[in-house]
């Protein structure tokens, strides 16, 4: 298991544990107490103190490992700099069995091909070793015939890192990011304004077992449906916020979460399907914002 996956799982497990015991953080009004809750809260406190002690120890181990890794990496970078700055700027690589060091390039090229070759033979990410800026990491992923977004292409969602970059998961045709340990993914869908029977709006209820495949009108999340390349679509009214005291029929087709005024009330009424659609709608908006940021200024 990769380190990012391990930390993400740990963070998710802790969040779920705290959420599942949230009732222990509150004390009922009045002079009475719930003896069972009181006892459980005491055990809960002991468990949290123990967990915090273990996490502090883990943090120290991580800090020590980061320090040692940085020192080792700095030493390697100094070695690379020494090689690049040597006689005739020769770049060499340990790839021959009969000869420990073999000449790769006598003179650095303008397009840094020699640097990329050297990086590849050292089995490190392809980068500009002088500026340490990534090169050739991003691919332009077409949204329309003329508009695209640059993303790091990966094969699956497990490869999406929490590093601030936009990823593109090939086997799902979804963009993805990780933020605070949570995976956000999707693509820009269709926003229906007058279609009587919109498609791919609601989740398919046959999680992982839908037999209609591409003939199903419901949305198949590739996390739940292996091989799905569906994009979540939306109806125009779903972007309109409706407060909790509005007509229930309208609320069922509109955005019912997101206003600071009713945040607590709205959150208590959210269903799993509501959260799933809201999650995908937010990511749809994020991708649209990136497109607007990339192309809007030049229009």
KADA-V129542 format. One record per residue. N is the residue number from 0. RES is the residue in one small letter. PSI is psi in degrees with one decimal (* if undefined). OMEGA is omega in radians with two decimals (NA if undefined). NEAR is the number of other C-alpha atoms within 8 Angstrom. Layout:
n = {N;N}
res = {RES;RES}
psi = {PSI;PSI}
omega = {OMEGA;OMEGA}
near = {NEAR;NEAR}
This chain:
n = {0;1;2;3;4;5;6;7;8;9;10;11;12;13;14;15;16;17;18;19;20;21;22;23;24;25;26;27;28;29;30;31;32;33;34;35;36;37;38;39;40;41;42;43;44;45;46;47;48;49;50;51;52;53;54;55;56;57;58;59;60;61;62;63;64;65;66;67;68;69;70;71;72;73;74;75;76;77;78;79;80;81;82;83;84;85;86;87;88;89;90;91;92;93;94;95;96;97;98;99;100;101;102;103;104;105;106;107;108;109;110;111;112;113;114;115;116;117;118;119;120;121;122;123;124;125;126;127;128;129;130;131;132;133;134;135;136;137;138;139;140;141;142;143;144;145;146;147;148;149;150;151;152;153;154;155;156;157;158;159;160;161;162;163;164;165;166;167;168;169;170;171;172;173;174;175;176;177;178;179;180;181;182;183;184;185;186;187;188;189;190;191;192;193;194;195;196;197;198;199;200;201;202;203;204;205;206;207;208;209;210;211;212;213;214;215;216;217;218;219;220;221;222;223;224;225;226;227;228;229;230;231;232;233;234;235;236;237;238;239;240;241;242;243;244;245;246;247;248;249;250;251;252;253;254;255;256;257;258;259;260;261;262;263;264;265;266;267;268;269;270;271;272;273;274;275;276;277;278;279;280;281;282;283;284;285;286;287;288;289;290;291;292;293;294;295;296;297;298}
res = {x;x;x;x;x;x;x;x;x;x;x;x;x;x;x;x;x;x;x;x;x;x;x;x;x;x;x;x;x;x;x;x;x;x;x;x;x;x;x;x;x;x;x;x;x;x;x;x;x;x;x;x;x;x;x;x;x;x;x;x;x;x;x;x;x;x;x;x;x;x;x;x;x;x;x;x;x;x;x;x;x;x;x;x;x;x;x;x;x;x;x;x;x;x;x;x;x;x;x;x;x;x;x;x;x;x;x;x;x;x;x;x;x;x;x;x;x;x;x;x;x;x;x;x;x;x;x;x;x;x;x;x;x;x;x;x;x;x;x;x;x;x;x;x;x;x;x;x;x;x;x;x;x;x;x;x;x;x;x;x;x;x;x;x;x;x;x;x;x;x;x;x;x;x;x;x;x;x;x;x;x;x;x;x;x;x;x;x;x;x;x;x;x;x;x;x;x;x;x;x;x;x;x;x;x;x;x;x;x;x;x;x;x;x;x;x;x;x;x;x;x;x;x;x;x;x;x;x;x;x;x;x;x;x;x;x;x;x;x;x;x;x;x;x;x;x;x;x;x;x;x;x;x;x;x;x;x;x;x;x;x;x;x;x;x;x;x;x;x;x;x;x;x;x;x;x;x;x;x;x;x;x;x;x;x;x;x;x;x;x;x;x;x;x;x;x;x;x;x}
psi = {133.9;156.6;-41.5;-37.9;-39.7;-45.8;-40.0;-44.0;-43.1;-44.4;-42.3;-43.0;-41.1;-43.9;-42.8;-39.1;-45.3;-40.3;-39.4;-19.8;20.8;-30.5;-20.8;-11.1;-5.1;150.4;130.5;150.4;157.2;-172.3;-7.1;155.7;156.9;110.9;-42.1;-43.8;-40.2;-44.7;-43.9;-37.4;-39.1;-42.6;-37.5;-43.4;-44.2;-41.0;-39.2;-40.7;-42.0;-42.9;-41.8;-39.1;-42.4;-39.6;-38.5;-40.0;-39.2;-42.2;-39.5;-41.6;-41.1;-44.6;-42.5;-41.7;-39.4;-43.7;-48.2;-40.3;-39.7;-39.8;-43.6;-39.3;-39.5;-38.2;-42.7;-41.0;-37.5;-37.3;-44.4;-44.5;-38.0;-40.3;-44.4;-28.9;9.2;-170.1;131.0;16.9;39.8;137.4;125.2;159.9;135.1;76.3;-5.0;133.6;-39.3;-19.6;113.7;-37.8;127.5;137.0;129.0;-45.0;136.6;-25.5;128.5;138.5;155.7;-33.9;9.9;24.5;-37.4;-39.7;-40.9;-40.9;-44.4;-42.0;-39.3;-40.4;-24.5;-2.4;44.8;164.3;141.9;119.3;166.9;111.5;-12.5;-48.0;-13.2;20.5;136.3;141.9;150.1;20.3;-31.7;146.7;139.8;116.6;119.7;133.4;-49.0;-171.5;-23.6;-7.2;141.2;165.6;142.0;129.5;159.4;119.3;128.9;167.3;-27.1;170.1;-25.6;-19.5;-2.7;124.3;159.5;68.7;9.5;-2.0;155.6;131.5;158.4;117.9;108.9;-45.8;-2.8;-9.7;39.9;142.6;160.9;151.0;161.2;128.8;119.2;34.0;-9.2;140.0;123.1;132.4;159.9;-162.6;171.4;118.6;-173.1;137.4;107.7;133.0;-29.4;10.0;132.1;-32.4;77.9;151.7;154.4;39.4;-54.2;156.3;140.5;131.7;-12.2;66.9;115.0;-4.4;22.2;129.0;-6.4;-17.9;-124.9;-7.7;-3.2;135.8;-5.4;163.1;135.3;104.9;122.9;-17.6;-35.0;-27.9;96.9;130.1;-8.6;140.3;26.9;147.2;135.5;127.9;169.9;156.7;148.7;-37.0;-18.9;-12.2;-4.6;121.3;135.8;123.0;164.0;-20.2;9.4;176.0;129.0;-37.0;-41.2;-35.8;-31.1;-18.3;7.4;177.0;121.7;25.0;137.2;-10.7;131.8;-35.0;-41.0;22.4;-48.2;-43.4;-47.0;-41.4;-36.3;-18.2;-4.4;136.0;160.2;-40.3;-36.5;-44.5;-41.7;-45.7;-40.2;-42.7;-49.4;-33.3;-40.4;-41.9;-35.3;-46.1;-39.3;-45.3;-39.5;-39.2;-39.0;-39.2;-44.8;-39.5;-38.3;-40.1;-19.7;-37.4;-24.8;-1.4;*}
omega = {3.13;-3.11;-3.13;3.13;-3.14;-3.14;3.11;3.12;3.13;3.13;3.13;3.14;3.13;3.13;3.13;3.13;-3.14;3.12;-3.13;-3.14;-3.09;-3.10;-3.13;-3.13;-3.09;3.09;-3.10;3.09;3.10;-3.07;-3.09;3.06;3.05;-3.05;-3.12;3.12;3.13;3.13;-3.14;-3.14;3.11;3.10;3.13;3.13;3.13;3.14;3.14;3.12;3.11;3.14;3.13;3.11;3.12;-3.14;3.09;3.12;3.11;3.14;3.11;3.10;3.14;3.13;3.12;-3.14;3.11;3.13;-3.11;-3.14;3.12;3.13;3.13;-3.12;3.12;3.11;3.11;3.13;3.08;3.10;3.12;3.13;3.13;3.13;-3.11;-3.09;-3.10;-3.13;3.12;3.13;-3.09;3.04;-3.07;-3.04;-3.14;-3.06;-3.13;3.13;-3.07;-3.10;-3.03;-3.12;-3.08;3.14;3.09;-3.12;3.13;-3.03;3.12;3.13;-3.12;-3.09;3.07;3.12;3.14;3.11;3.14;3.10;-3.12;3.14;-3.12;-3.13;3.07;3.12;3.06;-3.14;3.13;-3.11;3.03;-2.99;3.12;-3.12;-3.10;3.10;3.13;3.01;3.09;3.12;-2.99;3.10;3.08;3.14;-3.06;3.00;3.02;3.14;-3.07;-3.06;-3.11;3.03;3.11;-3.10;3.04;-3.08;3.09;-3.07;-3.08;-3.08;3.13;-3.11;3.13;-3.06;3.07;-3.06;3.11;3.13;3.05;-3.14;3.05;-3.11;-3.01;-3.02;3.11;-3.05;3.14;2.91;-3.10;2.99;2.96;-3.14;-3.11;3.11;-3.11;3.12;3.01;-3.12;3.12;3.13;3.09;-3.11;3.09;3.02;-3.09;3.12;-3.10;3.13;3.14;-3.13;3.13;-3.11;3.05;3.11;-3.10;3.13;3.01;-3.07;-3.13;-3.04;3.09;-3.06;3.13;-3.10;-3.10;-3.13;-3.08;-3.13;-3.12;-3.11;-3.11;-3.07;3.12;3.11;-3.11;3.04;-3.11;-3.10;-3.12;3.12;3.14;3.04;3.13;2.94;3.08;3.04;-3.06;2.97;-3.03;-3.11;-3.10;3.08;-3.13;-3.13;3.08;3.14;-3.05;3.14;3.12;-3.12;-3.06;-3.12;3.13;-3.13;-3.11;-3.13;-3.09;3.09;-3.06;3.12;3.05;3.11;-3.12;-3.09;-3.05;-3.00;-3.11;-3.13;-3.14;-3.09;-3.12;-3.10;-3.10;3.05;-3.14;3.12;3.11;-3.12;-3.14;-3.14;3.13;3.11;-3.09;3.13;3.10;-3.13;3.02;3.13;3.14;3.13;3.09;3.13;3.12;3.08;3.14;3.13;-3.09;-3.01;-3.01;-3.06;-3.09;-3.08;NA}
near = {4;5;6;8;9;9;9;10;8;8;9;9;8;8;8;8;8;8;7;7;8;8;6;10;7;6;6;6;5;4;4;6;7;6;6;6;8;9;8;9;10;8;8;9;8;8;8;8;8;8;8;8;8;8;8;8;8;8;8;8;8;8;8;8;8;8;8;8;8;8;8;8;8;8;8;8;8;8;8;9;9;8;11;9;8;8;5;6;11;15;14;11;11;9;8;8;5;4;7;8;9;10;9;11;9;9;8;11;7;5;4;9;9;11;12;11;9;12;12;10;10;7;6;7;6;11;12;12;8;5;5;7;7;8;8;7;7;9;9;8;9;9;9;6;5;6;8;10;10;9;13;11;10;11;8;10;8;5;7;11;9;11;5;8;9;10;12;13;14;10;8;11;10;12;12;14;14;13;9;5;10;7;8;11;10;12;12;12;9;7;8;10;7;4;6;4;4;8;8;14;11;8;10;9;4;6;9;7;6;8;4;6;6;4;5;7;6;10;14;13;9;11;5;8;11;7;7;9;10;11;11;13;12;12;11;9;9;10;8;8;11;10;9;9;4;8;6;6;6;9;13;7;8;12;13;11;10;9;8;5;4;11;10;6;8;12;8;6;6;9;6;6;8;8;9;8;9;9;9;12;9;8;12;12;9;8;10;9;8;9;12;9;8;7;8;8;7;4;4}
